[in-house]
Amino acid sequence: MALVRIQKYLADCGVCSRRAAEAEIAAGKITVNGNLAEIGQKIDPETDLVCFAGKPILSPGSKKHYVLLNKPRGIVCTSKDEKGRTPVTDLVKLDGVRLYPVGRLDMDSDGLLLLTDDGNFANRLTHPRHEIPKIYEVSFSEPPTARQLEILSSPMELDGYPLQPVKIRALSPDKLEMTLWEGRNRQIRRMCELAKLKITRLSRVGIGEIRLGSLPAGKWRHLTDAEVQYLLKGK
């Protein structure tokens, strides 16, 4: 695709006028592939990732991609890591497409992670009012006691914020299924710390009706059109 000046690209995407784009670039709010943009810089809309205040800006006419990945432990949910760790985007390669993760799984957790180049899709799924629950399987070094299960099921606060109730189901004596309708930073790990439970494995196995299934660790697949529409509905 032909290169275009970044101011024109931002204007074509409906972000702001070309003159306003120059001011935002000068203020350091625009990046291209993670680097600060320069006024007059030319980009390739099909391969370059342009972000405004950290949020991807995609051409309205561009084809969007939606991927479900089984993230292994030890992989970080970024497109670039200053500590030299493997970023999650290294596991999914599509010719000429730059994907980024929707939400996060911490480095020590594994399981279902979505990646996309559709900013609107990502924003919808990470909005606090999005109603699709996330399902996790949590294994412990020892079986939780009745008191510890009571703590996990009781009203709880993190950073002064009251959490929504978490649905808990026993899968085995030392393994629980936990269903969340919100995603505070490291919420399950912090909840289990309050209950004095030691986690040995934390895996996200589902987002609503979409499940990880038998997809091997490190492998990925495209979401179906029906799955994308289901996620966008938010119910």
Contacts in CASP RR format, 6 or more apart in sequence:
PFRMAT RR
TARGET T0000
AUTHOR 0000-0000-0000
METHOD contacts of the structure
MODEL  1
MALVRIQKYLADCGVCSRRAAEAEIAAGKITVNGNLAEIGQKIDPETDLV
CFAGKPILSPGSKKHYVLLNKPRGIVCTSKDEKGRTPVTDLVKLDGVRLY
PVGRLDMDSDGLLLLTDDGNFANRLTHPRHEIPKIYEVSFSEPPTARQLE
ILSSPMELDGYPLQPVKIRALSPDKLEMTLWEGRNRQIRRMCELAKLKIT
RLSRVGIGEIRLGSLPAGKWRHLTDAEVQYLLKGK
1 44 0 8 1.000
1 45 0 8 1.000
1 46 0 8 1.000
3 42 0 8 1.000
3 43 0 8 1.000
3 44 0 8 1.000
4 12 0 8 1.000
4 42 0 8 1.000
4 43 0 8 1.000
4 45 0 8 1.000
5 40 0 8 1.000
5 41 0 8 1.000
5 42 0 8 1.000
5 43 0 8 1.000
6 21 0 8 1.000
6 25 0 8 1.000
6 30 0 8 1.000
6 32 0 8 1.000
6 37 0 8 1.000
6 38 0 8 1.000
6 39 0 8 1.000
6 40 0 8 1.000
6 41 0 8 1.000
6 42 0 8 1.000
6 43 0 8 1.000
6 50 0 8 1.000
7 18 0 8 1.000
7 21 0 8 1.000
7 22 0 8 1.000
7 25 0 8 1.000
7 39 0 8 1.000
7 40 0 8 1.000
8 18 0 8 1.000
9 43 0 8 1.000
9 45 0 8 1.000
9 50 0 8 1.000
9 57 0 8 1.000
9 59 0 8 1.000
10 16 0 8 1.000
10 18 0 8 1.000
10 21 0 8 1.000
10 24 0 8 1.000
10 30 0 8 1.000
10 50 0 8 1.000
10 52 0 8 1.000
10 57 0 8 1.000
11 17 0 8 1.000
11 18 0 8 1.000
11 21 0 8 1.000
12 59 0 8 1.000
13 57 0 8 1.000
13 58 0 8 1.000
13 59 0 8 1.000
13 60 0 8 1.000
15 21 0 8 1.000
15 52 0 8 1.000
15 57 0 8 1.000
16 24 0 8 1.000
21 30 0 8 1.000
22 39 0 8 1.000
24 30 0 8 1.000
24 52 0 8 1.000
25 37 0 8 1.000
25 38 0 8 1.000
25 39 0 8 1.000
26 39 0 8 1.000
28 36 0 8 1.000
28 37 0 8 1.000
29 52 0 8 1.000
29 53 0 8 1.000
30 36 0 8 1.000
30 37 0 8 1.000
30 50 0 8 1.000
30 51 0 8 1.000
30 52 0 8 1.000
31 37 0 8 1.000
31 50 0 8 1.000
31 51 0 8 1.000
31 54 0 8 1.000
32 41 0 8 1.000
32 43 0 8 1.000
32 48 0 8 1.000
32 49 0 8 1.000
32 50 0 8 1.000
33 48 0 8 1.000
33 49 0 8 1.000
33 98 0 8 1.000
34 49 0 8 1.000
34 51 0 8 1.000
34 79 0 8 1.000
34 80 0 8 1.000
37 50 0 8 1.000
43 50 0 8 1.000
45 59 0 8 1.000
45 62 0 8 1.000
46 62 0 8 1.000
46 96 0 8 1.000
47 96 0 8 1.000
47 97 0 8 1.000
47 98 0 8 1.000
48 98 0 8 1.000
49 56 0 8 1.000
49 79 0 8 1.000
49 98 0 8 1.000
49 100 0 8 1.000
49 117 0 8 1.000
50 56 0 8 1.000
50 57 0 8 1.000
51 57 0 8 1.000
55 119 0 8 1.000
55 123 0 8 1.000
56 100 0 8 1.000
56 117 0 8 1.000
56 119 0 8 1.000
56 122 0 8 1.000
58 64 0 8 1.000
58 117 0 8 1.000
58 118 0 8 1.000
58 119 0 8 1.000
62 117 0 8 1.000
64 116 0 8 1.000
64 117 0 8 1.000
64 118 0 8 1.000
64 121 0 8 1.000
65 94 0 8 1.000
65 97 0 8 1.000
65 99 0 8 1.000
65 116 0 8 1.000
65 117 0 8 1.000
65 118 0 8 1.000
65 222 0 8 1.000
66 114 0 8 1.000
66 115 0 8 1.000
66 116 0 8 1.000
66 118 0 8 1.000
66 121 0 8 1.000
66 222 0 8 1.000
66 223 0 8 1.000
66 227 0 8 1.000
66 228 0 8 1.000
67 92 0 8 1.000
67 94 0 8 1.000
67 99 0 8 1.000
67 114 0 8 1.000
67 115 0 8 1.000
67 116 0 8 1.000
67 220 0 8 1.000
67 221 0 8 1.000
67 222 0 8 1.000
67 223 0 8 1.000
68 112 0 8 1.000
68 113 0 8 1.000
68 114 0 8 1.000
68 210 0 8 1.000
68 212 0 8 1.000
68 215 0 8 1.000
68 220 0 8 1.000
68 221 0 8 1.000
68 222 0 8 1.000
68 223 0 8 1.000
68 227 0 8 1.000
69 88 0 8 1.000
69 91 0 8 1.000
69 92 0 8 1.000
69 112 0 8 1.000
69 113 0 8 1.000
69 114 0 8 1.000
69 115 0 8 1.000
69 218 0 8 1.000
69 219 0 8 1.000
69 220 0 8 1.000
70 110 0 8 1.000
70 111 0 8 1.000
70 112 0 8 1.000
70 113 0 8 1.000
70 212 0 8 1.000
70 215 0 8 1.000
70 216 0 8 1.000
70 217 0 8 1.000
70 218 0 8 1.000
70 219 0 8 1.000
70 220 0 8 1.000
71 77 0 8 1.000
71 88 0 8 1.000
71 91 0 8 1.000
71 105 0 8 1.000
71 109 0 8 1.000
71 110 0 8 1.000
71 111 0 8 1.000
71 112 0 8 1.000
71 113 0 8 1.000
71 217 0 8 1.000
71 218 0 8 1.000
72 110 0 8 1.000
72 217 0 8 1.000
72 218 0 8 1.000
73 107 0 8 1.000
73 108 0 8 1.000
73 109 0 8 1.000
73 110 0 8 1.000
74 85 0 8 1.000
74 86 0 8 1.000
74 107 0 8 1.000
74 108 0 8 1.000
75 85 0 8 1.000
75 86 0 8 1.000
75 87 0 8 1.000
75 88 0 8 1.000
75 91 0 8 1.000
75 107 0 8 1.000
76 85 0 8 1.000
76 86 0 8 1.000
76 87 0 8 1.000
76 88 0 8 1.000
76 107 0 8 1.000
77 87 0 8 1.000
77 88 0 8 1.000
77 101 0 8 1.000
77 103 0 8 1.000
77 104 0 8 1.000
77 105 0 8 1.000
77 106 0 8 1.000
77 107 0 8 1.000
77 113 0 8 1.000
78 87 0 8 1.000
78 88 0 8 1.000
78 89 0 8 1.000
78 101 0 8 1.000
79 87 0 8 1.000
79 88 0 8 1.000
79 89 0 8 1.000
79 98 0 8 1.000
79 100 0 8 1.000
80 87 0 8 1.000
81 87 0 8 1.000
85 107 0 8 1.000
88 101 0 8 1.000
88 113 0 8 1.000
88 115 0 8 1.000
89 98 0 8 1.000
89 99 0 8 1.000
89 100 0 8 1.000
89 101 0 8 1.000
89 115 0 8 1.000
91 218 0 8 1.000
91 220 0 8 1.000
92 99 0 8 1.000
92 115 0 8 1.000
92 220 0 8 1.000
97 117 0 8 1.000
98 117 0 8 1.000
99 115 0 8 1.000
99 116 0 8 1.000
99 117 0 8 1.000
100 115 0 8 1.000
100 116 0 8 1.000
100 117 0 8 1.000
100 122 0 8 1.000
101 113 0 8 1.000
101 114 0 8 1.000
101 115 0 8 1.000
102 113 0 8 1.000
102 114 0 8 1.000
102 115 0 8 1.000
102 116 0 8 1.000
102 121 0 8 1.000
102 122 0 8 1.000
102 125 0 8 1.000
102 126 0 8 1.000
103 113 0 8 1.000
103 114 0 8 1.000
103 122 0 8 1.000
103 125 0 8 1.000
103 126 0 8 1.000
105 111 0 8 1.000
105 113 0 8 1.000
105 204 0 8 1.000
106 186 0 8 1.000
106 189 0 8 1.000
108 202 0 8 1.000
109 202 0 8 1.000
109 203 0 8 1.000
109 204 0 8 1.000
110 201 0 8 1.000
110 202 0 8 1.000
110 203 0 8 1.000
110 204 0 8 1.000
110 217 0 8 1.000
111 203 0 8 1.000
111 204 0 8 1.000
111 205 0 8 1.000
111 212 0 8 1.000
111 217 0 8 1.000
112 204 0 8 1.000
112 205 0 8 1.000
112 206 0 8 1.000
112 207 0 8 1.000
112 210 0 8 1.000
112 211 0 8 1.000
112 212 0 8 1.000
113 204 0 8 1.000
114 125 0 8 1.000
114 207 0 8 1.000
114 223 0 8 1.000
114 231 0 8 1.000
115 220 0 8 1.000
116 122 0 8 1.000
121 228 0 8 1.000
121 231 0 8 1.000
121 232 0 8 1.000
124 130 0 8 1.000
124 231 0 8 1.000
124 232 0 8 1.000
124 234 0 8 1.000
125 132 0 8 1.000
125 231 0 8 1.000
128 182 0 8 1.000
130 234 0 8 1.000
131 181 0 8 1.000
131 234 0 8 1.000
131 235 0 8 1.000
132 207 0 8 1.000
132 208 0 8 1.000
132 231 0 8 1.000
132 234 0 8 1.000
132 235 0 8 1.000
133 167 0 8 1.000
133 179 0 8 1.000
133 180 0 8 1.000
133 181 0 8 1.000
133 207 0 8 1.000
133 208 0 8 1.000
134 179 0 8 1.000
134 180 0 8 1.000
134 183 0 8 1.000
134 204 0 8 1.000
134 206 0 8 1.000
134 207 0 8 1.000
134 208 0 8 1.000
135 177 0 8 1.000
135 178 0 8 1.000
135 179 0 8 1.000
135 204 0 8 1.000
135 205 0 8 1.000
135 206 0 8 1.000
135 207 0 8 1.000
135 208 0 8 1.000
135 211 0 8 1.000
136 177 0 8 1.000
136 178 0 8 1.000
136 179 0 8 1.000
136 180 0 8 1.000
136 188 0 8 1.000
136 202 0 8 1.000
136 203 0 8 1.000
136 204 0 8 1.000
136 205 0 8 1.000
137 171 0 8 1.000
137 175 0 8 1.000
137 176 0 8 1.000
137 177 0 8 1.000
137 178 0 8 1.000
137 201 0 8 1.000
137 202 0 8 1.000
137 203 0 8 1.000
137 205 0 8 1.000
138 175 0 8 1.000
138 176 0 8 1.000
138 177 0 8 1.000
138 178 0 8 1.000
138 188 0 8 1.000
138 192 0 8 1.000
138 199 0 8 1.000
138 201 0 8 1.000
138 202 0 8 1.000
138 203 0 8 1.000
139 174 0 8 1.000
139 175 0 8 1.000
139 199 0 8 1.000
139 200 0 8 1.000
139 201 0 8 1.000
139 202 0 8 1.000
140 174 0 8 1.000
140 175 0 8 1.000
140 176 0 8 1.000
140 192 0 8 1.000
140 197 0 8 1.000
140 198 0 8 1.000
140 199 0 8 1.000
140 200 0 8 1.000
141 174 0 8 1.000
141 198 0 8 1.000
141 199 0 8 1.000
141 200 0 8 1.000
142 174 0 8 1.000
142 198 0 8 1.000
143 173 0 8 1.000
143 174 0 8 1.000
144 152 0 8 1.000
144 174 0 8 1.000
144 176 0 8 1.000
144 195 0 8 1.000
144 197 0 8 1.000
148 195 0 8 1.000
148 196 0 8 1.000
148 197 0 8 1.000
149 168 0 8 1.000
151 194 0 8 1.000
151 195 0 8 1.000
152 166 0 8 1.000
152 168 0 8 1.000
152 176 0 8 1.000
152 178 0 8 1.000
152 191 0 8 1.000
152 192 0 8 1.000
152 195 0 8 1.000
152 197 0 8 1.000
153 165 0 8 1.000
153 166 0 8 1.000
153 168 0 8 1.000
155 162 0 8 1.000
155 163 0 8 1.000
155 165 0 8 1.000
156 162 0 8 1.000
156 163 0 8 1.000
156 191 0 8 1.000
156 194 0 8 1.000
157 163 0 8 1.000
158 184 0 8 1.000
158 187 0 8 1.000
158 190 0 8 1.000
158 191 0 8 1.000
159 184 0 8 1.000
161 184 0 8 1.000
163 182 0 8 1.000
163 184 0 8 1.000
163 187 0 8 1.000
163 191 0 8 1.000
164 180 0 8 1.000
164 181 0 8 1.000
164 182 0 8 1.000
165 181 0 8 1.000
166 178 0 8 1.000
166 179 0 8 1.000
166 180 0 8 1.000
166 191 0 8 1.000
167 178 0 8 1.000
167 179 0 8 1.000
168 176 0 8 1.000
168 177 0 8 1.000
168 178 0 8 1.000
168 179 0 8 1.000
169 176 0 8 1.000
169 177 0 8 1.000
169 179 0 8 1.000
170 176 0 8 1.000
170 177 0 8 1.000
171 177 0 8 1.000
177 205 0 8 1.000
178 188 0 8 1.000
180 187 0 8 1.000
180 188 0 8 1.000
184 190 0 8 1.000
188 199 0 8 1.000
188 202 0 8 1.000
189 199 0 8 1.000
189 202 0 8 1.000
192 198 0 8 1.000
192 199 0 8 1.000
203 212 0 8 1.000
204 212 0 8 1.000
205 211 0 8 1.000
205 212 0 8 1.000
205 213 0 8 1.000
206 212 0 8 1.000
207 231 0 8 1.000
209 230 0 8 1.000
210 223 0 8 1.000
210 227 0 8 1.000
210 230 0 8 1.000
210 231 0 8 1.000
215 221 0 8 1.000
223 231 0 8 1.000
END
